[in-house]
Amino acid sequence: MSGGLAGGWGARTMRLTHSRAVALMVLVALMWSIAGVVSRHLESARSFEVSFWRSAFTVLALTLALGWMRGPALIADIRRGGWPLWLSGLCWAVMFTNFMVAIMLTTVATVLVTLAIAPLLTALFARVFLHHKLPTRTWVAIAVAGAGIAWMFGRQAFTGSASLVGAMVALGVPLAAATNWTLLQHLHQRHARASAARDPRAGDPSVREPDMLPAVLIGALLSALATLPLALPFSATTGDLSLLALLGVVQLAVPCLLVVTLAKVLPAPEISLLALLEVIFGVLLAWVGAGEVPGPAAQAGGALVVSALLVNEGLALRERRARP
């Protein structure tokens, strides 16, 4: 039964069109963006305890989800994953831990602006390590988005020592994200080349495309284990635990499983560029739901980021329609 579920999931993934994959990635960005506004309503939980509980609830949600999808095969998948699975898991752990610690140290806008350099890093990593030739429109979009990010960063990110520390902690997230997306793209391309050439080693685990969904579970587990000693003694209230459970399931488990799947359809730089929408969604939610009003610099920079996304996706859609 679990094999059939896994097979069905994979088949649906491969039937995803580019447009549907883009729409799902926008939904992923929206789910990611709720962390800031939710964290502002916590009563007692702080810093590493917030990160621990969110990761712990993510472990629980992913264990149930992947156990339902894979059954006993989940343990075998992890054993066969090799170094790519554990490197991806380490990247997820850094992303999970650093993001939540940073957001408890400084403003939502500061953290999200810092995260928004991920497309620049991803494009650079893909160019250097995968030898990708990016279309001009993508480079232009990244440059425009980068200008918007730089504007916000320069005007409001470093407003004090706490903001500086929070931004430095947050910097680990785009570094880990760029590494992760580039790794996933490399594994997918290696598998595609081996399949196209009908490589006689196709039965070799080193040639088969590894199943990277368990890496999200590994990352959440590593994050929970790393932050547990620093989270003690616990101070979270029942209300805090409810909010952190919401973050663990809706803000982490579900969207992270989706984005690993979407990496098989969308190129790494495009995923990272679409993920910039988290900046806009997150700042708006923190503004409406927690009273963190973004200044003129954040609004101007955000407008540049959204414009870059819309123009890039519009040109990409026109190019696909023009193809025979």
Secondary structure as UniProt FT lines:
FT   HELIX           2..14
FT   HELIX           18..32
FT   HELIX           34..39
FT   TURN            40..41
FT   HELIX           47..70
FT   TURN            71..72
FT   HELIX           73..80
FT   HELIX           82..103
FT   TURN            104..105
FT   HELIX           108..115
FT   TURN            116..117
FT   HELIX           118..129
FT   HELIX           136..152
FT   HELIX           153..157
FT   HELIX           161..170
FT   HELIX           172..196
FT   TURN            197..198
FT   TURN            200..203
FT   TURN            205..207
FT   HELIX           213..231
FT   HELIX           238..246
FT   HELIX           247..253
FT   HELIX           254..262
FT   TURN            263..265
FT   HELIX           268..274
FT   TURN            275..276
FT   HELIX           277..290
FT   HELIX           296..322
//
